[in-house]
């Protein structure tokens, strides 16, 4: 059996010898006994990131619409110049 330093602190033997996620979880799972306060900051961060991403995406969409309009205008003006 190969021992990896990344495995230090984990219990069990079977999952080290073969791929056995079920056994790993059974050997190493400990229920969380605290309250929900640990996730408050993370939740605020996720909301902030979501708002930032939506704003970024909206600006990108507006920029793409503008570039599309400019391309159409450019092609239309080329056609008009060819007709002259």
N, C-alpha and C positions, 0 to 999 in steps of 0.2 A: 504494500500500500504506500502510495506517495503521500508525503505530508507537505502541505504548502503553508507558508507563513501567513497567507491571507486567511487560512482556516483557524488560526489561533483564537481561542475563546468560544468556538462553536462546539456543541455537544454532538455525540453520536459517532458511529463508525460506518454504517451501511452506505450512507450517501457519499462518503469519501471513496468508496470502492466502486460504486456504480452510480449512474444518474438516477436519483431517487428523491425527487422534490418533496413528496409526501412525507417520507421519513425525516428529511431535513427539518421540515416545518414542525413535525411532532416532537422532535428532539430539542428544538431551539425556540419555539414560540413561548412568549410570556405575555399575558394580557396586560393592557394598559390600565393602571389603577388611578390615574389622575383625572383632573377635570378638563374642560374644553378650552381653558385659557391659553394653552400652548398654540392653538391654531388661530387666534384672533389676529395677530400680526400677519400671518400668512394669508389669511382671508382678505385683509385690507390690501396687501400687496397684489393678490390675484385680481381683485376688482380694479385697482389702479392700472395694472398691466392691460387688462381687458379694455379699459377706456382708452388708454394710449394706443393700443393696437387698432381699435375701431377708428380713431381719429386719423391715424397713419394711413389706414386703408382708404378712408374717405378722401383724403388728400391725393392719394395715388390714383384713385378712380377719376377725380376731377382733372388731374394732370393728363391722364390718358384720354379723357373726353376732349380736352383742349387740343392735344396733339392730333387727334383724329380730325377735329375740325380744321386745324391748320393744314393737314395733308389734303383734305378735300378741297379746301380753298386753293391750295397750290396747284393741284391737278386741274381744277376748273380754270384757273388763270392760264395754265399751259395750253389747254384746249382752245381757249379764247384767242391766245396769241397765234396758234396754228391756223385759225380761221382767217386771220388778218392777211 
